[in-house]
């Protein structure tokens, strides 16, 4: 009986010592009989999953009494699951969130943990007060921004040189380029969301009016909405851009598009194919009517938040701090999520010569104009608004309806907030 008891204790000790963590790594843990488990969720492609899993392994080695359960997916799957988790209150302890979700899930600031209460474990001094403002909701620090983003113009300089064209700075420059390219190549191209962004920017600069406020209230009258449709139709008719439904990213690589518009965080994805094919891609100025920049918006690329339902706020704070402040995470992540706002992470990348390339050039463009950019409304990227707008434009372009009729439809839709938000 005594020998059986000793054997049982030995088996229990070995079982406690050999642990398989949630990220698939097996190792020996000594002097720890219990581990606190927290969960962490994010979205992205396989590359992001791989480096994040490697970073979590390093975190668990730094904090051997903490085990991290990893939940991740591509964007569409993540968003669907996240919506269900927020409703059922089963979201991860630490999570990557979209900027728009602050309004969706925390309109009064109570939807996420107040990070100011975790200041003992999170080094906030590596952020400027202005950058942290992005994460405040109703006076409560709900999230920490990872990087800043804005729609940016990327130009194939090789093609523009072939046509003896200067790099465009204004819309007139793009019209001139389209005239010279004569349908053989589009001087600019973009998908629905950046196209909507640029159309609103154009009308805002033209009229001096804001499209919507932070709460999603749309200010445009029938006149401005009609101008939006007319502007998009003119860009199509004069071969400045292809229709947004026909946009194909591969045409950037093969030179059929001489320019494109994309977020800073997507710069490498959109430009690397053309660069591999021998084209010189550069970051151009933000497009204006007359050189006066207005109604151009920026936003956090993504953010980190802590669940208000977490049972382990200290451990969650340690993980969040590691994700934004540590050199280990900076090395794993590099600039895949954009140029980090965190000063410590950015300094590390600078000292290790990792701040370079088209994405870094796009970030520098944002930094040069930071004080002239407005913070985007979380509702601005609402897909219902964008899809409805381009559907109305197509009705006009294909002569299925006249512009006044579609203007009225859009005007009523934009003022029906319950169907949008």
C-alpha positions in Angstrom: 0.0 0.0 0.0 2.8 2.4 0.9 4.6 1.7 -2.5 1.3 2.4 -4.4 0.9 5.7 -2.6 4.5 6.7 -3.4 4.0 5.7 -7.1 0.8 7.7 -7.2 2.5 10.8 -5.9 5.3 10.4 -8.4 2.8 10.1 -11.3 1.0 13.2 -10.1 4.2 15.2 -9.9 5.3 14.2 -13.4 1.8 15.0 -14.8 1.9 18.4 -13.2 5.4 19.1 -14.5 4.9 18.2 -18.1 2.3 20.6 -19.6 1.1 21.0 -23.2 0.2 24.7 -23.6 -2.6 25.8 -25.8 -0.2 27.0 -28.5 1.1 23.6 -29.1 4.5 23.7 -27.2 5.5 21.1 -24.7 8.1 21.9 -22.0 9.0 21.2 -18.3 7.7 23.6 -15.7 9.4 23.3 -12.3 8.5 24.8 -8.9 5.0 25.6 -10.2 2.1 23.3 -9.3 -0.7 25.6 -10.6 -1.0 27.9 -13.6 -3.5 30.7 -14.2 -5.2 30.3 -17.6 -6.2 33.3 -19.6 -7.4 33.5 -23.2 -6.3 35.7 -26.1 -8.0 36.2 -29.4 -7.0 37.8 -32.7 -7.7 37.7 -36.4 -5.3 37.6 -39.4 -3.6 35.4 -42.0 -1.4 32.4 -41.4 1.7 34.5 -41.1 0.2 36.6 -38.3 -1.0 33.4 -36.6 2.5 31.9 -36.7 4.4 34.8 -35.3 1.7 35.5 -32.6 1.9 31.8 -31.5 5.7 32.1 -31.3 5.3 35.3 -29.2 2.9 33.7 -26.8 5.4 30.9 -26.3 8.0 33.5 -25.2 5.4 35.2 -23.0 4.7 31.9 -21.2 8.4 31.4 -20.7 8.7 34.8 -19.1 5.6 34.1 -16.9 5.6 30.3 -16.3 2.7 30.6 -13.9 0.4 31.9 -16.7 -1.0 29.7 -19.5 -2.5 31.4 -22.6 -5.3 29.8 -24.5 -5.1 31.1 -28.1 -8.2 31.7 -30.3 -7.7 33.0 -33.8 -9.3 33.0 -37.2 -9.4 35.0 -40.5 -11.3 38.2 -40.3 -14.8 37.0 -41.4 -14.8 34.0 -39.1 -13.4 36.1 -36.2 -16.0 38.8 -36.5 -18.9 36.4 -36.6 -17.6 34.5 -33.6 -16.7 37.7 -31.7 -20.2 39.0 -32.1 -21.6 35.9 -30.5 -19.1 35.9 -27.7 -19.8 39.5 -26.8 -23.5 38.8 -26.6 -23.0 35.6 -24.5 -20.2 37.3 -22.4 -17.7 34.6 -23.3 -15.1 36.8 -25.1 -11.4 36.3 -24.5 -9.6 37.9 -21.6 -7.4 39.8 -24.0 -8.5 40.5 -27.5 -7.6 42.3 -30.7 -10.5 44.6 -31.6 -11.6 46.8 -34.4 -11.8 50.6 -33.6 -15.5 50.6 -34.7 -16.3 48.1 -31.9 -15.8 50.7 -29.2 -19.1 52.3 -30.3 -20.7 49.0 -31.1 -20.1 47.3 -27.8 -19.1 50.1 -25.4 -21.1 53.2 -26.3 -21.0 54.4 -22.7 -17.5 53.1 -22.0 -18.6 50.1 -19.9 -18.2 47.4 -22.5 -14.5 46.7 -21.9 -12.3 46.7 -18.8 -11.1 50.1 -17.7 -7.4 49.9 -18.5 -6.5 52.8 -16.3 -7.2 50.5 -13.4 -4.4 48.2 -14.6 -1.8 50.9 -14.7 0.4 49.1 -12.2 1.0 46.4 -14.8 0.8 48.3 -18.1 3.5 50.8 -19.1 1.4 53.7 -20.6 4.4 56.1 -20.7 5.4 54.7 -24.1 2.3 56.3 -25.6 1.5 60.0 -26.1 -1.7 61.2 -24.5 -3.0 62.0 -28.0 -2.5 58.4 -29.2 -4.3 57.0 -26.1 -7.3 59.2 -26.8 -8.3 56.8 -29.6 -9.0 54.2 -26.9 -11.1 56.3 -24.6 -14.9 55.9 -24.7 -16.9 58.2 -22.5 -13.9 58.9 -20.4 -12.9 55.3 -19.9 -9.8 53.8 -21.4 -11.3 50.8 -23.2 -8.4 49.9 -25.5 -4.8 50.6 -26.6 -4.2 51.4 -30.3 -1.5 49.3 -32.0 -0.8 51.5 -34.9 -2.4 54.4 -36.9 -4.0 53.9 -40.3 -5.2 56.1 -43.1 -6.0 55.4 -46.7 -2.8 56.1 -48.7 -2.1 56.7 -52.4 0.5 54.3 -53.9 1.8 55.2 -57.4 3.7 53.1 -59.9 6.4 55.6 -60.8 7.7 53.4 -63.6 4.5 53.7 -65.5 4.1 57.4 -64.8 7.6 58.0 -66.1 6.8 56.0 -69.3 4.0 58.5 -70.0 6.2 61.4 -69.0 3.8 62.3 -66.2 4.5 63.9 -62.8 3.3 62.1 -59.7 -0.2 63.4 -59.1 -1.0 65.7 -56.2 -4.5 66.9 -57.2 -7.6 65.4 -58.8 -6.9 67.5 -61.9 -3.5 65.7 -62.2 -5.3 62.3 -62.3 -7.7 63.5 -65.0 -4.7 64.6 -67.1 -3.1 61.3 -66.5 -6.2 59.4 -67.6 -6.4 61.5 -70.7 -2.8 60.7 -71.6 -3.1 57.0 -70.8 -6.1 56.9 -73.1 -7.7 53.8 -71.6 -4.6 51.7 -71.9 -4.0 51.9 -68.1 -5.9 53.3 -65.2 -4.0 56.1 -63.4 -5.7 55.1 -60.1 -7.7 52.1 -58.7 -9.4 51.1 -55.5 -12.0 48.8 -54.0 -15.3 50.0 -52.5 -14.1 51.2 -49.1 -11.2 53.4 -50.1 -13.3 54.7 -53.0 -16.0 55.8 -50.6 -13.4 57.3 -48.4 -12.0 59.4 -51.3 -15.4 60.5 -52.6 -16.4 61.7 -49.1 -13.0 63.5 -48.8 -13.5 65.2 -52.2 -17.0 66.4 -51.4 -15.9 67.5 -47.9 -13.1 69.6 -49.3 -15.4 71.0 -52.0 -18.2 72.0 -49.6 -16.4 72.3 -46.3 -18.9 70.0 -44.7 -18.3 67.0 -42.5 -20.0 63.8 -43.7 -20.9 62.3 -40.3 -20.0 62.8 -36.7 -18.6 60.3 -34.2 -22.1 59.1 -33.3 -23.0 58.2 -36.9 -25.2 61.2 -37.7 -24.9 62.1 -41.4 -24.9 65.7 -42.3 -25.0 65.7 -46.1 -28.0 67.2 -47.8 -29.5 66.0 -51.1 -27.2 68.4 -52.9 -24.0 66.8 -51.4 -25.3 63.3 -51.9 -26.0 64.1 -55.6 -22.4 65.5 -55.9 -21.0 62.2 -54.5 -22.8 60.2 -57.2 -21.7 62.6 -59.9 -18.1 62.6 -58.9 -17.9 58.8 -58.9 -19.6 58.6 -62.3 -17.2 61.1 -63.7 -14.2 59.1 -62.4 -15.6 56.1 -64.2 -16.6 57.9 -67.4 -13.2 59.5 -67.8 -11.2 56.3 -67.1 -9.6 57.7 -64.0 -10.5 54.5 -62.1 -12.2 51.2 -62.9 -15.6 50.5 -61.4 -15.1 49.3 -57.8 -16.8 46.0 -58.6 -14.1 45.3 -61.3 -11.2 46.1 -59.1 -8.6 43.3 -59.1 -5.4 43.6 -57.0 -3.5 41.5 -59.5 -3.7 44.4 -61.9 -1.4 46.4 -59.7 1.3 43.7 -60.0 1.0 43.5 -63.8 0.9 47.2 -64.5 -2.7 47.6 -65.6 -3.2 49.9 -62.7 -0.7 52.7 -62.4 -1.8 53.5 -58.8 -4.0 52.3 -56.0 -5.4 53.3 -52.6 -5.1 51.1 -49.5 -4.6 51.4 -45.7 -1.0 51.8 -44.5 -1.2 48.4 -42.8 -1.9 46.8 -46.3 0.8 48.7 -48.2 3.1 45.7 -48.5 0.3 43.4 -49.6 -0.8 45.7 -52.3 2.6 46.9 -53.6 5.0 43.9 -53.3 3.7 42.2 -56.4 4.5 45.2 -58.6 7.9 45.6 -56.9 8.8 42.0 -57.6 7.9 42.6 -61.3 10.4 45.4 -61.5 8.1 48.4 -61.0 9.0 51.3 -58.6 6.2 51.9 -56.2 6.1 55.1 -54.2 3.9 56.8 -51.7 2.2 59.9 -53.2 0.6 62.9 -51.5 -3.0 62.7 -50.2 -5.2 63.8 -53.1 -6.7 67.2 -52.9 -8.7 69.6 -55.2 -6.3 72.5 -54.9 -3.5 71.4 -52.6 -5.4 72.2 -49.4 -5.7 69.1 -47.4 -9.0 68.7 -45.5 -11.5 65.9 -44.7 -8.8 63.2 -44.7 -9.2 60.8 -41.9 -7.1 58.5 -39.7 -7.9 55.8 -37.3 -6.3 53.0 -35.2 -5.3 50.1 -37.4 -6.3 47.7 -34.7 -6.5 47.8 -30.9 -6.1 45.6 -27.8 -8.7 45.4 -25.1 -9.4 43.4 -21.9 -12.7 41.8 -21.2 -14.7 43.4 -18.5 -15.7 39.9 -17.4 -12.1 38.6 -16.9 -11.5 36.8 -13.7 -7.8 37.4 -14.0 -7.2 41.2 -14.7 -3.6 41.2 -13.5 -2.6 38.3 -15.8 -4.5 39.9 -18.7 -2.8 43.2 -18.1 0.6 41.5 -18.1 -0.1 39.9 -21.4 -1.4 43.1 -22.9 1.7 44.9 -21.7 3.9 42.3 -23.3 2.0 42.6 -26.6 2.6 46.3 -26.9 5.7 47.1 -24.9 8.1 44.2 -25.1 11.1 43.8 -27.5 10.2 40.2 -28.0 6.8 41.0 -29.4 8.2 43.8 -31.5 10.7 41.4 -33.0 8.0 38.8 -33.8 5.5 41.3 -35.1 7.8 43.8 -36.8 5.5 46.1 -38.9 3.0 43.5 -39.9 0.2 45.4 -38.1 1.5 48.8 -39.1 4.2 51.0 -37.6 3.7 50.7 -33.8 2.6 53.8 -31.9 4.4 52.4 -28.9 7.7 54.3 -28.5 9.6 51.4 -27.0 8.5 49.0 -29.8 9.3 51.6 -32.5 12.7 52.4 -31.0 13.6 48.7 -31.0 12.6 48.3 -34.7 14.5 51.4 -35.6 17.7 50.2 -33.7 17.5 46.9 -35.5 17.0 48.5 -38.9 13.5 47.1 -39.4 11.7 50.4 -40.2 11.9 50.5 -43.9 9.9 49.8 -47.1 6.7 51.1 -48.6 4.7 50.7 -45.4 7.2 52.8 -43.4 7.1 55.4 -46.1 3.3 55.5 -45.9 3.5 55.9 -42.1 5.9 58.8 -42.5 3.4 60.4 -44.8 0.8 60.1 -42.1 3.3 61.5 -39.5 4.0 64.5 -41.7 0.3 65.3 -41.9 -0.9 64.0 -38.5 -2.1 67.4 -37.2 -4.1 67.9 -40.4 -5.9 64.6 -40.3 -9.3 64.1 -38.6 -10.3 61.1 -36.5 -12.6 58.9 -38.5 -16.1 58.1 -37.1 -16.4 54.5 -36.1 -19.5 54.3 -38.2 -17.8 55.6 -41.4 -16.8 52.1 -42.6 -20.2 50.7 -42.2 -20.6 48.2 -45.1 -24.4 48.9 -45.4 -23.7 52.6 -46.1 -21.0 51.8 -48.6 -22.8 49.1 -50.4 -26.0 51.1 -50.6 -24.1 54.1 -52.1 -22.5 52.1 -54.9 -25.7 50.3 -55.7 -27.3 53.7 -56.2 -24.4 54.8 -58.4 -24.8 51.7 -60.5 -28.5 52.4 -61.1 -27.4 55.8 -62.5 -24.4 54.5 -64.5 -26.4 51.7 -66.2 -29.3 54.1 -66.8 -31.8 52.1 -64.8 -32.7 55.1 -62.8 -32.1 58.9 -62.9 -29.7 60.6 -60.5 -32.4 62.6 -58.7 -34.4 59.5 -57.8 -31.3 57.7 -56.5 -30.3 60.8 -54.6 -33.6 60.8 -52.8 -33.3 57.1 -52.0 -29.9 57.7 -50.5 -30.9 60.7 -48.6 -33.8 58.9 -46.9 -31.6 55.9 -46.2 -28.8 58.0 -44.7 -31.3 59.6 -42.4 -32.7 56.2 -41.3 -30.1 55.6 -38.6 -31.6 52.4 -37.2 -31.1 50.6 -40.6 -27.5 51.7 -40.8 -26.0 51.5 -37.3 
